[in-house]
Amino acid sequence: MKLLTLNCHSWQEDNQHEKISILADDIAEKSYDVIALQEVSQLIESTPVQGLVKEGNYALVTLAELEKRGVTDYTLVWDFAHIGYDMYEEGVAILTKHPVVEEHRFFISKSHDRSYWKTRKIVGATITYKGKPLTFYSCHLGWWTDDEEPFKFQVDNLLEQVTPESPFFLMGDFNNNALIRGEGYDHLLSKGLVDTFNEAVEQDSGVTVQGNIAGWDGNKVDLRIDLILSSDKMPVKSSRVIFNNENKPIVSDHFGVEVVLRESN
């Protein structure tokens, strides 16, 4: 099974359509089973297409690019958490090429006010994979030191709402550096979650942010904040950073993470 997570920084990138093409090329090449995307935005004023999804939604544009490449088997699950830059509905998405048996949408922040930029919402999809259910959640969480919207509250609230009937994966931008001890990353692991990076036979540095980006103003250190966590320990063939100019060109202010799981015996 192949997984990808990426904070897209959508519609805030120079050469945005070129970068969407790079992403679509990679998806067409790798044929990921599940993709989690964050900062997946659409203009508030755009015309609705289906449900909450409107014309120009970043994920919808990506699907259109995939269709040009003959790839038509991905299903989109999307919802938005808050208004961004006064003009976008900014959300999270799951793309999967497997049958979706249930969709999940829920707030994890104290605030449910979508006009407040710190409001956080999760989307998920339970799929059938080789006859068994697996659930995947696209996550974009807050910061450890935020008194208004503390990370610990959001994680605890998230884990109270996940689907316990099947193994699950939390994929996304956790805004907490895994290279720092005693903060958000360690809190995640204290909940029994397994970092697929740590289980991988093949791995790199795992660093997904370098330098100053939105939400990390003034940052000067390497950050490993984009993660793929699982509820169960399972064999992992590889965990690699992608879209970092070493493994594919840069497409966002975050690099992505691609994980390949090995089949259990």
C-alpha positions in Angstrom: 0.0 0.0 0.0 1.3 3.5 -1.0 0.4 6.6 1.0 1.1 10.3 0.4 0.5 13.3 2.6 1.1 16.9 1.5 0.2 20.4 2.9 -0.5 22.0 -0.5 -0.4 25.7 0.5 -2.9 25.9 -2.3 -3.4 29.0 -4.4 -0.6 30.7 -2.4 2.2 29.3 -4.6 4.0 31.0 -7.5 3.5 28.9 -10.7 0.6 27.2 -9.0 -0.7 25.3 -12.1 2.8 24.1 -13.0 3.1 22.7 -9.4 -0.3 21.0 -9.6 0.9 19.3 -12.8 4.0 18.0 -11.0 1.8 16.6 -8.3 -0.5 15.0 -10.8 2.4 13.5 -12.7 3.6 11.9 -9.4 0.2 10.5 -8.5 -0.2 9.1 -12.0 3.3 7.5 -11.7 3.0 6.1 -8.2 -0.7 5.2 -8.1 -1.0 5.9 -4.4 -3.8 4.0 -2.6 -4.6 7.0 -0.3 -3.6 10.7 -0.4 -4.1 13.2 2.4 -4.0 16.8 1.5 -4.1 19.9 3.7 -4.7 23.6 3.0 -7.0 22.6 0.1 -8.7 25.8 -0.7 -11.5 27.1 -3.0 -12.8 30.7 -3.5 -15.8 31.5 -1.3 -17.5 33.1 -4.2 -17.1 30.1 -6.6 -20.0 28.1 -8.0 -20.8 24.8 -6.1 -20.1 21.6 -8.1 -21.0 18.8 -5.7 -21.9 19.2 -2.1 -19.5 21.6 -0.5 -16.9 21.4 -3.3 -16.8 24.4 -5.7 -15.3 25.2 -9.0 -11.5 25.8 -8.6 -11.1 23.6 -5.5 -7.4 22.7 -5.5 -8.2 19.0 -5.2 -10.8 19.2 -7.9 -8.2 20.8 -10.2 -5.7 18.1 -9.4 -8.3 15.5 -10.3 -8.9 17.2 -13.6 -5.1 17.1 -14.3 -5.1 13.4 -13.4 -8.0 12.8 -15.9 -5.8 14.4 -18.6 -3.3 11.6 -17.8 -5.9 8.9 -18.1 -6.3 8.5 -14.3 -10.0 8.5 -13.3 -10.3 6.2 -10.4 -9.8 8.6 -7.4 -12.7 9.6 -5.1 -12.5 12.9 -3.3 -13.6 13.6 0.3 -13.3 17.3 1.3 -14.5 19.7 3.8 -13.3 23.1 5.0 -12.3 24.2 8.5 -12.1 28.0 8.2 -11.9 31.0 6.0 -8.3 31.8 4.8 -7.0 35.2 3.5 -10.6 36.5 3.7 -11.4 34.9 0.3 -10.9 31.1 0.5 -12.6 28.2 2.2 -9.6 26.3 3.4 -9.9 22.6 4.2 -8.5 19.1 4.1 -9.0 16.2 1.7 -8.7 12.5 1.2 -8.2 11.1 -2.3 -8.4 7.3 -2.7 -8.8 4.8 -5.5 -10.5 2.2 -3.2 -14.2 2.0 -2.4 -15.2 4.5 0.2 -17.7 2.8 2.6 -18.0 5.8 5.0 -16.9 9.4 5.1 -16.0 11.2 8.3 -16.1 15.0 9.1 -15.7 16.5 12.6 -14.2 19.5 14.4 -11.3 19.0 16.8 -10.7 22.6 17.9 -12.5 24.4 20.7 -13.9 26.8 18.1 -16.4 25.6 15.5 -16.6 29.1 14.0 -15.4 28.9 10.4 -14.6 32.6 10.3 -11.8 32.0 12.8 -8.6 30.9 11.3 -7.6 28.6 14.1 -10.7 26.5 13.7 -9.7 22.9 12.8 -11.7 20.2 11.1 -10.8 16.6 10.1 -12.0 14.6 7.2 -11.7 10.9 6.9 -12.6 7.9 4.7 -13.1 4.3 5.6 -12.2 2.2 2.6 -12.2 -1.4 1.7 -8.7 -2.7 1.0 -8.3 -6.4 0.1 -11.7 -7.1 1.8 -10.8 -5.4 5.0 -11.8 -1.9 6.3 -9.1 0.8 6.9 -9.7 4.4 7.9 -7.6 7.4 6.9 -7.9 10.9 8.3 -6.4 14.1 6.8 -5.2 16.2 9.7 -4.1 19.9 10.0 -3.6 20.7 13.7 -2.5 23.7 15.7 0.6 24.5 17.8 1.8 23.1 21.2 2.2 26.6 22.7 -1.2 28.0 21.6 -3.2 28.9 24.7 -6.4 29.6 22.7 -6.4 26.4 20.7 -4.0 24.0 22.4 -2.6 21.1 20.4 -3.1 18.7 23.3 -6.9 19.4 23.4 -7.1 18.9 19.6 -5.3 15.6 19.7 -7.4 14.3 22.6 -10.6 15.4 20.9 -9.5 13.8 17.6 -8.8 10.5 19.2 -12.2 10.5 20.9 -13.8 10.7 17.4 -11.8 8.3 15.3 -13.4 5.0 14.1 -12.1 2.3 16.5 -13.6 -0.6 14.6 -10.8 -0.7 12.0 -7.1 0.2 12.0 -6.7 3.9 11.2 -4.1 6.3 10.0 -3.6 10.0 10.8 -1.9 11.7 7.9 -1.0 15.4 7.7 0.5 18.5 9.0 0.7 18.3 12.8 2.5 21.6 13.3 4.7 20.0 16.0 8.3 19.2 15.4 9.1 15.5 15.9 12.7 16.5 16.5 11.7 18.2 19.8 11.1 16.1 22.9 8.4 16.6 25.5 6.0 18.5 23.3 3.3 17.6 20.7 5.0 14.8 19.0 5.7 12.9 22.2 2.1 13.5 23.2 0.9 11.8 20.0 3.1 8.8 20.7 1.9 8.7 24.3 -1.6 8.0 23.0 -0.3 4.7 21.5 0.0 6.0 17.9 2.8 4.5 15.8 5.0 6.7 13.6 5.4 4.9 10.3 8.7 6.8 9.9 10.2 5.0 12.9 9.0 1.6 11.5 10.4 2.1 8.0 13.2 -0.2 6.9 14.3 2.6 4.5 14.0 6.2 5.6 15.6 9.6 5.1 15.7 12.6 7.4 12.0 13.0 7.4 12.4 16.8 7.4 9.4 18.5 5.6 9.9 22.2 6.4 13.1 24.2 6.0 13.2 27.8 7.2 10.5 30.4 7.5 7.0 29.5 6.3 3.4 30.5 7.1 2.7 29.6 10.7 6.4 29.3 11.5 7.5 32.9 11.1 11.1 33.3 11.9 11.8 29.6 11.9 15.5 28.8 11.3 15.6 25.0 12.0 14.6 21.9 10.1 11.1 20.7 11.1 9.6 17.2 10.8 5.9 18.2 11.2 4.2 16.3 8.4 3.6 12.7 9.6 1.8 9.5 8.8 0.8 7.8 12.1 -1.0 4.5 12.5 -3.1 3.0 15.2 -1.4 -0.4 14.8 2.2 -1.4 14.4 2.7 -2.7 10.9 5.6 -3.5 8.5 6.8 -0.4 6.6 9.0 -0.7 3.6 10.0 2.9 3.2 9.3 6.5 4.4 10.6 9.2 2.1 10.2 13.0 1.9 9.0 14.0 -1.6 8.7 17.3 -3.4 11.9 18.6 -1.8 13.9 19.2 -5.0 15.8 15.9 -4.3 12.8 13.6 -4.7 10.7 15.5 -7.2 10.5 19.3 -7.6 9.1 21.6 -4.8 5.3 22.2 -5.1 4.5 23.8 -1.7 6.1 25.5 1.3 5.9 22.0 2.9 7.5 18.9 1.5 5.4 15.8 1.3 5.8 12.3 2.8 5.3 9.1 0.9 5.1 5.8 2.8 5.1 2.3 1.4 3.6 -0.4 3.7 4.6 -4.0 3.3 1.9 -6.7 3.3 1.6 -8.5 6.7 2.2 -12.2 6.8 
